[in-house]
Amino acid sequence: MGARIVGQAVVIVVGVRVSGEKCVLGVDVASSESQQFWLKFCRSLLARGLKGVQLVISDAHVGLK
């Protein structure tokens, strides 16, 4: 059949409004969480109007540092 399993990173960015409402701001799939991936992903969020970031919670992935 030729089927195989391939590991992928799924990144989901969730924002929280002052009111407490949660909003999905972005979703992307990548073969790795490289620095290049994170740079492109964060720039895409900025291009869509993201501003005023007050807190970031992550797993301290090397590509994000």
C-alpha positions as a Markdown table, in Angstrom:
| # | Residue | x | y | z |
|---|---|---|---|---|
| 1 | Met | 0.0 | 0.0 | 0.0 |
| 2 | Gly | 2.9 | 2.4 | 0.5 |
| 3 | Ala | 1.4 | 4.1 | 3.6 |
| 4 | Arg | 3.8 | 5.7 | 6.1 |
| 5 | Ile | 3.7 | 7.8 | 9.2 |
| 6 | Val | 5.4 | 11.2 | 9.0 |
| 7 | Gly | 5.9 | 13.4 | 12.1 |
| 8 | Gln | 4.7 | 16.9 | 11.8 |
| 9 | Ala | 4.5 | 19.9 | 14.1 |
| 10 | Val | 1.1 | 21.5 | 14.5 |
| 11 | Val | 1.3 | 25.0 | 16.0 |
| 12 | Ile | -1.8 | 26.7 | 17.4 |
| 13 | Val | -1.7 | 30.3 | 18.7 |
| 14 | Val | -4.5 | 31.2 | 21.0 |
| 15 | Gly | -5.1 | 34.8 | 22.2 |
| 16 | Val | -7.1 | 35.9 | 25.2 |
| 17 | Arg | -9.0 | 39.1 | 25.2 |
| 18 | Val | -9.3 | 41.4 | 28.2 |
| 19 | Ser | -12.8 | 40.1 | 28.6 |
| 20 | Gly | -11.4 | 36.5 | 29.0 |
| 21 | Glu | -12.7 | 35.3 | 25.6 |
| 22 | Lys | -10.2 | 33.0 | 23.8 |
| 23 | Cys | -9.6 | 33.3 | 20.1 |
| 24 | Val | -7.5 | 31.1 | 17.7 |
| 25 | Leu | -5.2 | 33.6 | 16.0 |
| 26 | Gly | -3.3 | 31.1 | 13.8 |
| 27 | Val | -2.7 | 27.5 | 13.0 |
| 28 | Asp | 0.1 | 26.0 | 10.9 |
| 29 | Val | 1.7 | 22.6 | 10.1 |
| 30 | Ala | 5.4 | 22.2 | 9.6 |
| 31 | Ser | 7.9 | 19.4 | 9.2 |
| 32 | Ser | 9.9 | 20.9 | 12.0 |
| 33 | Glu | 9.8 | 23.8 | 14.5 |
| 34 | Ser | 12.9 | 25.5 | 13.0 |
| 35 | Gln | 13.9 | 29.1 | 13.6 |
| 36 | Gln | 12.9 | 29.8 | 10.0 |
| 37 | Phe | 9.4 | 28.3 | 10.6 |
| 38 | Trp | 8.8 | 30.4 | 13.7 |
| 39 | Leu | 10.1 | 33.6 | 12.0 |
| 40 | Lys | 7.7 | 33.1 | 9.1 |
| 41 | Phe | 4.8 | 32.1 | 11.3 |
| 42 | Cys | 5.3 | 35.1 | 13.7 |
| 43 | Arg | 5.7 | 37.5 | 10.8 |
| 44 | Ser | 2.4 | 36.2 | 9.3 |
| 45 | Leu | 0.6 | 37.0 | 12.6 |
| 46 | Leu | 2.1 | 40.5 | 12.7 |
| 47 | Ala | 1.1 | 41.0 | 9.0 |
| 48 | Arg | -2.5 | 40.1 | 10.0 |
| 49 | Gly | -2.5 | 42.8 | 12.8 |
| 50 | Leu | -1.3 | 41.1 | 15.9 |
| 51 | Lys | 0.1 | 43.7 | 18.4 |
| 52 | Gly | 0.2 | 44.3 | 22.1 |
| 53 | Val | 1.5 | 40.8 | 23.0 |
| 54 | Gln | 1.9 | 40.7 | 26.8 |
| 55 | Leu | 2.6 | 37.0 | 27.5 |
| 56 | Val | 4.0 | 34.0 | 25.6 |
| 57 | Ile | 3.9 | 30.5 | 26.9 |
| 58 | Ser | 5.8 | 27.8 | 25.1 |
| 59 | Asp | 7.8 | 24.6 | 25.6 |
| 60 | Ala | 11.1 | 26.5 | 25.1 |
| 61 | His | 11.6 | 24.9 | 21.7 |
| 62 | Val | 15.1 | 25.8 | 20.3 |
| 63 | Gly | 13.6 | 27.2 | 17.1 |
| 64 | Leu | 11.4 | 29.6 | 19.1 |
| 65 | Lys | 14.1 | 31.0 | 21.4 |
